[in-house]
Amino acid sequence: MHSLAERGVPLEERPKTNISGLSDWDAARIFLEVVRCGSFRSAAERLSLSINAVRRRIDDFERQTGTTLFTRDVHGTHLTDEGALVVSAVERMEAATFDVLRASDSMANALSGEVRVAVTEGLGTFWLAPRLVEFQQAYPKILVDLHCAMRSADVSRHEADVAIHLSRPSALDIKLVRLGRMHLMFWASEKYIAKHGAPRSAAELIKHRLVLQFADQLAAKESFESFFPGVSERDLLVMKTNVSSANYWAVANGAGIGVFPSYAIALGGKLIPLEVELNRPLDIWLSYHPGSGRIPRVRHMIDWLIDAFNPARFPWFKEEFVHPHEFKDSYMGEPLTQLFGGFSTEEQR
């Protein structure tokens, strides 16, 4: 579909929409989500709503604006020319709303209030959560809302004050800090190796059982197809899950071979790193909105997070790969299991 501008329709002859009478920002927000996701179903999943609820809110929004915003056919949902005009207006409303929220935050008590941190589930559970007590002790009046999920949070849309990602965010109006690098490896439990042996090459790995995490930011399906070309998931996988903790403990208890960061040796599950080269590092990124970065409590959190991933202190976040067996020589801090909040499973064996 070509836009009115592309068809040469003069500005004064283009359809008018009634944005001035808009009173339901929630419906406008849902409209933007449908536009950004490209379908009602994807928007419903992202918003944790039913698809019928999303459709009802879009119908309400079309009545408020007095125009048809989408056309639907067998090929999907398409934005009308009138809808395109509304997108621009609603995005300006969204930006203004976020500016008001940030301004309100900056006027609050500098070192009290709430800081929302979004992070991938594995890093949040195994690395940040056990160590956030340091931040809490230093700033006892700041409430930390730690949101652990594999869907990347958009700080430009006020989904979080600070976010940590495993792929570089594409938004242009945010600040980015590259924190370090996470190095992935194949791992198996002592129990699994005792029963099935330890593969030493990709060719041998095909004869084993795999447990993998499939989630946003990991591109697990693409990685599987690249490492095992022509091999069906059904031929190798015995379990797949969407969260790191379930994936880790399944492998730790002998379900199969898994893929984890090099620091998995410190999580308490008695895993053994396998000498099958994976060569798949993931860069760790921190993002925040420039306005949020000027709020003192958020700035303190940003600085703390940068230090928490400091490769000079923590070798598992270095640019170059450091084998887990070398951690004791290159890391001089507290015991690794204690650092990661891991616990011994010796009594369970």
C-alpha positions in Angstrom: 0.0 0.0 0.0 1.4 3.4 -1.0 1.0 6.4 1.4 -1.0 9.5 0.5 2.3 11.4 0.2 3.7 8.9 -2.2 0.5 9.1 -4.3 0.9 12.9 -4.4 -2.3 13.8 -2.4 -2.1 17.4 -1.2 -1.9 17.9 2.6 -5.2 19.7 2.7 -7.0 16.8 1.0 -5.7 14.1 3.3 -8.1 12.6 5.9 -8.3 14.3 9.3 -8.2 12.4 12.5 -9.6 13.5 15.9 -6.5 13.2 18.1 -7.5 16.3 20.1 -10.4 14.4 21.7 -8.3 11.4 22.7 -8.9 10.5 26.4 -7.7 6.9 26.7 -3.9 6.7 26.7 -4.0 3.0 27.5 -5.8 2.3 24.2 -3.3 4.5 22.4 -0.5 2.5 24.0 -2.0 -0.8 22.8 -2.4 0.7 19.3 1.3 1.5 19.2 2.2 -2.0 20.4 0.2 -3.5 17.5 2.0 -1.2 15.1 5.4 -2.1 16.5 4.7 -5.9 16.7 3.1 -6.1 13.3 0.1 -8.2 14.4 -2.7 -8.3 17.1 -1.4 -11.7 18.3 2.2 -10.6 18.8 1.0 -7.4 20.6 -1.3 -9.5 22.8 1.6 -11.8 23.9 3.9 -8.8 24.6 1.2 -7.1 26.7 0.0 -10.2 28.4 -3.5 -9.6 27.2 -5.9 -11.8 25.2 -6.1 -11.2 21.5 -9.8 -10.3 21.9 -9.0 -7.7 24.6 -6.5 -6.1 22.2 -9.1 -6.0 19.4 -11.7 -4.4 21.6 -9.2 -1.7 22.7 -8.3 -1.0 19.1 -12.0 -0.8 18.2 -12.4 1.7 21.1 -9.5 3.7 19.8 -10.8 3.8 16.3 -14.1 5.2 17.6 -12.2 7.9 19.6 -10.2 9.0 16.6 -13.1 8.7 14.2 -11.2 6.7 11.6 -10.1 3.2 10.5 -6.6 2.6 11.7 -6.0 -0.9 10.3 -7.2 -3.1 7.5 -7.2 -6.9 8.0 -7.0 -9.6 5.4 -5.6 -13.2 5.1 -2.1 -11.7 4.9 -2.3 -10.0 8.2 -2.8 -6.5 9.7 -2.0 -3.4 7.6 -1.8 0.2 8.8 -4.0 2.6 6.9 -2.8 6.1 5.7 -5.0 7.6 8.5 -3.4 5.2 10.9 0.1 6.3 9.9 -0.9 9.9 10.8 -2.1 8.7 14.2 1.1 6.8 14.9 3.2 10.0 14.6 0.9 11.9 16.9 0.7 9.1 19.5 4.5 8.6 19.5 4.8 12.3 20.4 2.3 11.7 23.3 4.3 8.7 24.4 7.6 10.7 24.4 6.0 13.6 26.3 4.6 11.1 28.9 8.0 9.6 29.5 9.6 13.1 29.8 7.0 14.0 32.5 7.8 10.7 34.4 11.6 11.4 34.3 11.2 15.0 35.4 9.0 13.8 38.3 11.7 11.3 39.2 14.5 13.8 39.1 12.6 16.1 41.6 12.2 13.3 44.1 14.6 12.6 47.0 17.9 12.0 45.2 18.9 8.8 47.0 15.5 7.3 47.7 12.7 5.9 45.6 12.7 3.0 43.1 15.1 1.9 40.4 13.9 -0.6 37.9 16.6 -2.9 36.5 15.7 -5.3 33.6 18.2 -8.1 33.0 18.3 -11.5 31.3 17.0 -14.3 33.6 20.3 -16.1 34.0 22.5 -13.1 34.8 19.8 -11.7 37.1 19.3 -14.9 39.0 22.9 -16.2 39.3 25.0 -13.0 39.2 23.1 -9.8 40.1 20.6 -11.0 42.7 23.2 -12.6 45.1 25.3 -9.4 44.9 22.6 -6.7 45.1 22.9 -6.8 48.9 26.1 -4.6 48.4 24.0 -1.9 46.7 21.2 -2.2 49.2 23.6 -1.8 52.1 25.2 1.3 50.5 21.8 2.9 49.6 19.2 1.5 52.0 16.5 3.9 51.0 16.5 2.9 47.3 14.1 0.1 46.3 15.5 -2.1 43.5 12.9 -3.6 41.2 14.9 -6.4 39.5 13.0 -7.8 36.5 14.5 -11.0 35.1 13.2 -12.0 31.7 14.7 -13.0 28.4 12.7 -10.3 26.5 14.8 -7.2 26.1 13.4 -4.2 27.9 13.2 -0.8 26.0 14.5 2.0 28.2 13.4 4.6 25.7 9.8 3.6 26.3 10.2 3.6 30.1 10.0 -0.1 30.4 13.0 0.1 32.8 15.4 2.7 34.1 18.4 0.5 33.3 18.5 -2.6 31.2 21.1 -5.3 30.5 21.0 -7.1 27.2 22.9 -10.0 25.4 22.6 -8.2 22.1 23.2 -4.5 21.2 19.9 -2.6 21.4 19.0 -0.8 18.1 17.3 2.3 19.6 19.0 5.5 18.7 17.9 7.8 21.6 19.6 5.8 24.5 23.0 5.6 26.1 24.9 2.3 25.8 27.7 0.8 27.8 29.5 -2.4 26.8 29.9 -4.2 30.1 31.9 -7.2 29.1 31.5 -10.6 27.3 29.9 -13.9 28.3 31.6 -17.0 26.9 29.4 -20.0 26.3 30.5 -23.6 26.7 29.2 -27.2 26.7 28.7 -28.7 30.2 27.6 -32.0 31.7 27.2 -33.3 35.2 29.5 -35.8 36.9 26.5 -38.2 37.0 25.9 -37.9 33.2 29.5 -38.3 32.3 29.8 -41.4 34.5 26.9 -43.0 32.6 27.4 -41.7 29.1 31.0 -40.5 28.8 32.2 -37.1 27.8 32.2 -36.1 24.1 35.4 -34.5 22.8 34.2 -33.2 19.4 31.1 -32.0 17.6 30.9 -35.4 15.9 30.8 -37.2 19.2 28.3 -34.7 20.6 25.7 -35.8 18.1 25.6 -39.2 19.9 24.6 -37.6 23.2 21.5 -36.0 24.8 21.1 -32.2 24.9 19.1 -29.9 27.2 18.9 -26.4 25.8 17.3 -23.0 26.6 15.2 -21.4 23.9 14.5 -17.7 24.6 14.7 -14.2 23.2 18.2 -12.7 22.9 19.8 -16.2 22.7 19.0 -17.0 19.1 19.2 -20.7 20.2 17.4 -22.1 17.2 19.8 -20.4 14.8 22.8 -21.5 16.9 21.6 -25.1 16.9 21.2 -25.1 13.1 24.6 -23.6 12.7 26.4 -26.0 15.0 24.4 -29.1 13.9 23.7 -28.5 10.2 21.1 -30.9 8.8 20.3 -32.4 12.3 16.8 -32.2 13.6 16.2 -30.9 17.2 14.1 -34.1 17.8 17.2 -36.2 17.2 19.3 -34.6 19.9 17.2 -32.7 22.4 15.6 -34.5 25.4 14.4 -31.2 27.0 14.1 -27.5 26.1 13.0 -24.7 28.4 12.7 -21.0 28.3 14.5 -20.1 31.6 18.1 -20.5 32.6 17.6 -21.8 36.1 15.4 -24.8 35.0 17.9 -25.5 32.2 20.8 -25.4 34.6 19.4 -27.7 37.2 18.1 -30.2 34.7 21.7 -30.5 33.3 23.2 -30.5 36.9 21.0 -33.5 37.7 22.1 -35.5 34.7 19.3 -34.9 32.2 21.8 -34.2 29.4 24.5 -31.9 28.1 23.8 -28.1 28.2 25.2 -24.8 27.1 26.1 -22.3 29.9 28.5 -19.4 30.5 32.0 -20.2 31.6 31.1 -19.1 35.2 28.7 -22.1 35.5 31.4 -23.9 37.4 30.7 -21.7 40.4 26.9 -22.3 40.6 27.0 -25.3 42.9 25.7 -28.0 40.6 29.0 -29.9 40.1 29.1 -29.4 36.4 32.1 -30.3 34.3 33.2 -28.2 31.3 33.5 -30.2 28.1 36.4 -29.8 25.7 34.1 -29.4 22.7 34.8 -25.9 21.2 31.6 -23.8 20.9 33.2 -20.4 20.2 30.1 -18.4 20.8 30.7 -15.3 23.0 27.9 -12.9 23.8 28.5 -9.2 24.4 26.8 -7.8 27.5 25.3 -4.3 27.1 23.8 -1.8 29.5 21.3 0.7 28.3 19.6 3.7 29.8 17.8 6.8 28.7 19.9 10.1 29.0 17.2 11.6 31.1 17.1 8.7 33.6 20.9 8.8 33.8 20.7 12.3 35.4 18.6 11.0 38.3 21.0 10.4 41.2 19.6 7.1 42.3 19.6 5.7 38.8 23.1 7.0 38.2 24.4 5.2 41.3 22.8 2.0 40.0 24.4 2.4 36.6 27.8 3.0 38.2 27.3 -0.1 40.5 26.3 -2.3 37.5 29.4 -1.2 35.5 31.6 -2.2 38.4 29.7 -5.5 38.9 30.6 -6.6 35.4 34.2 -5.2 35.5 36.3 -7.7 33.5 39.4 -6.6 35.3 37.9 -8.0 38.6 35.9 -10.9 37.1 37.8 -12.9 34.5 34.6 -14.7 33.2 33.5 -11.3 31.7 36.8 -10.6 29.9 37.1 -10.0 26.2 39.2 -13.1 25.7 38.1 -16.5 26.9 39.4 -17.7 30.3 38.9 -21.4 30.9 37.0 -22.1 34.2 39.9 -24.2 35.5 42.0 -21.0 35.4 39.6 -18.9 37.5 41.4 -19.7 40.7 44.6 -18.3 39.3 43.1 -15.1 37.8 40.4 -14.2 40.4 41.5 -13.2 43.9 38.1 -12.4 45.6 35.8 -14.4 47.8 35.0 -18.1 47.1 33.3 -18.4 43.7 30.3 -20.4 44.9 29.6 -17.8 47.5 30.1 -15.0 45.0 27.4 -16.4 42.7 25.0 -17.5 45.4 25.5 -21.1 44.5 25.1 -23.9 47.0 26.5 -27.4 47.4 24.5 -30.3 46.2 26.8 -32.8 47.8 24.2 -34.1 50.3 21.8 -34.9 47.4 24.3 -37.3 45.8 
